[in-house]
Amino acid sequence: MGSFSRGWSFLKQAWSMAFKDRDLLKPSIYALAAGMIVSIIGLVPLAGAFVLFGDTQFGNILLFILGGIMVFIQFMVTYIFSGMTAYLIFGYLAEGDGRMDKAWAIVRRDFFDILTLAAASTFVNMLKSAASRNRNRGIVANMARTATSLLEVLWTEAAYLILPAMVIDDLNLKDGMQRVWKITKENLVLIGISTVGVRFVTGLIGFVLGVTGFLIGFAVGGGTAYLTGGETTLSILGIVLGALIFFSFVMVASVISSYTGTAYHTCLYIWAREVEKAQAKGSSVQVPAPGPLAAVLT
């Protein structure tokens, strides 16, 4: 319960920053729009491959490859805009102002590094997907599914910290992984990860918004169809409106989760970075966490 309370407190602190500097929210909104466009465009070759080749061996291989490309592009879009958010938060905490021009310049500078991070995440995702699709129910197959699921969880957490390392300290994937491994091994961020339930809070908010949007959308769509006596045109319009209401709630939940999660891991990385600097200088003075995180850990 304490973890949830601290997660909720951090969410309020993070959004307090966003309301003071609206630029901090822009990348999360851009990411949502870009992700939707990519998904719509990506469905075309996937649907075409399925129609042309169906459930054949070649068709399954082609769908797997196209799916991998789609996943890679989605990761790339997510990391580009999350990297912008991380740098904007860093600028806000360091200078009191997160500037979009600087954030754009940083992601252009680190574009290749972000691509390598997206490629690594795609590899982990496809590895888990391949293990999950294996119909073999033997011990080895079950162990593989468990191992790849654990790998995905660990890698996802690592990637959230590697990205701030890339954009704040201009590190490539290899150096970013080494930095995250070092600060994790030395317990510089474990206290934040273990005591602040940000993921649980954002997940709960997403669930509540999703259910609420579904109920309202269903009521609008179903109610319109009922009140119009099933008249085709009005019923379709009601269903479309209901769907738009549902997806609006889902999009709000996505922005909340994306921004809050990025803010949380950026604060963790900045804190670990400052602790590391203090230790390198031989200082024994306790380094305070960045404002939003310090407010919930005290």
Secondary structure, DSSP 8 states (H G I E B T S, - for coil): -HHHHHHHHHHHHHHHHHHH-GGGGHHHHHHHHHHHHHHHHHHHHHHHHHHHHTTSHHHHHHHHHHHHHHHHHHHHHHHHHHHHHHHHHHHHHHHS---HHHHHHHHHHTHHHHHHHHHHHHHHHHHHHHHHH----SHHHHHHHHHHHHHHHHHHHHHHHHHHHHHHH---HHHHHHHHHHHHHTTSSHHHHHH--HHHHHHHHHHHHHHHHHHHHHHHHHHHHHHTTT-HHHHHHHHHHHHHHHHHHHHHHHHHHHHHHHHHHHHHHHHHHHHHHHHHTT--S-----HHHHHHH-
